[in-house]
Amino acid sequence: MTIQFEAIAAAQAPHSQIIVRRGDAERTYQLASGDHSAYVDFFNRVADDFATRRPHVLSGPAPSDLPAPNWEPLLTENADPRITCGYGDPAVLKTDQGYILVATSNDAPDAFPILHSDDLKTWTHKGFVFAEGEAPDWTAHGRHVGDFWAPEMARVGDEYWLVYTARQKSNALAIGLAKSDSPFGPWRDLGHPLVTAHAVNTTGLTGDAAQPVMSGGVIDSHIFIDDDGERYLLWKRDTNGVWPRPLAGLFRQRPELIDQVFATEADRRTASLAAALQLWANSQRPMERFFLMQPLIEAVLDNWQQVKAALADIPEAEAILDAMSTPIYAQRLTESGERVGEEHLVLTNDLDWEGHLIEGPWVTKQQGRYWMFYAGNDFGTPAYGIGVAVADHIFGPYVKQGDPLLKSTTTWWAPGHASVAPGLDGAPQLFFHAFFPGTGGYNEFRALLTTRLQFGPDGVTTG
């Protein structure tokens, strides 16, 4: 039986000191900061000392005999000092004024960089959707406070609409909408969220295991305009951040479950460590909660079917299993864009490679059919990839291609969150982000890449 860990954390300069005990062994660790890289370093040192799981980002993708894919890098460095983490979740729009790119900015003071290109090679930074001091009042903003993710711009009539994800002051993620007469702004926000979180079922969770279960959030909005002018909004239920701490709490209450659901000793020790850290994690800011549970998430994903099967037999794990599903919904948008219609569930994570989430939907209509590109698995690790599904109606049903369309290579890791726009020759191209090898995670640089798309009766191919 796995010997349980104990963890004691205290706030000390420059950040936090964590004491880890297992049996007679004890080590003290000082976190250099609250950044993701500091937590990766912490868990790497714990792995050296206690044989827990080493962070996945340090191991890389599985070796492959396949040839290198034909992906063209477009932006491989920050175009401006105020762009701090590259071009995650890139949305490319072709306009009469050239190509417009908007991208995730995380907790940077200036939200959502806007870039312009005439040739998809030379990109010019044109400013931000919400420069420092201009963020909507309903959003939380500032370093280590706010999060501005997954913006997307669409031409709607004579206006440009931008949908995006932001953290409310309650810490829940919500979807906002802003409008402008120009793709370069200025932007007029609705002044309130367009879509907010669903309640998460907490049946069966009690005590400390139940405490962190909140409403989750909504994220990764996408506007699709059909041939008849009807407007639709797609988005994802963001509960993949909800289940890890309740699962760690369940392991703390019932440590015998750890040996039942994990196959290797390293993963068992990792789960036990997460259980010891759970109560402290509950008191941290949202992203640091995620950093503290990252090794547990990776252990669960590598034991995915076994974990789900074991939890299915535990009544108090019902809410945890529910949160491991991250469905994508579609709704009609009113003409003004200020209200949404009835929700339609159009896709959920049900393939092994997708793990505990799918996200980043983008729909393009090709050959009379609706092709949805989406990302799956954990965004900060080489397991992340891009999938595709097709339907005859925007509301589905969608049929997935079984394998990911794009996955990590030795050259680029964790390709994800794609958009589609016509290339210079008018043929469709996929635009997506990826990490340089050996990197990954929150606030790490993500490059902008592209590849050509071919649509046919047997699915989509690239290159």
ABEGO torsion letter per residue (X at the ends): XBBBBBBBBBBBOABBBBBBBBEABBBBBBBABABAAAAAAAAAAAAAAAGBBBBAAAAEBBBBABBBBBBBBABABBABAABAAEBBGBBBBBBAAEBBBBBBAEABABBGBBBBBAAGABBBBAEBABBBGABBAABBBEBGABBBBGBBBBBBEABBBBBBBBBBAAGBBBBBBBBBABAAOBBBBAGBBABBBBBBBABGBBEAAAAABBAEEBBGBBBBBBAAGBBBBBBBBBAAAAAAAAAAAAAAABAAAAAAABABAAAAAAAAAAAAAAAAAAABBAAAAAAAAAAAAAAAAAAAAAAAAAAAABAAAAAAAAAABBBBBBBBBBAAGABBBBBBBABBBABAAAEABBBGBBBBBBGGBBBBBBBBEBAABAABBBBBBBBABAAOBBBBBABBABBBBAABBGBBGBBBBBBAAGBBBBBBBBBBBGBEEBGBBBBBBBBBBBBBAAEBBBX
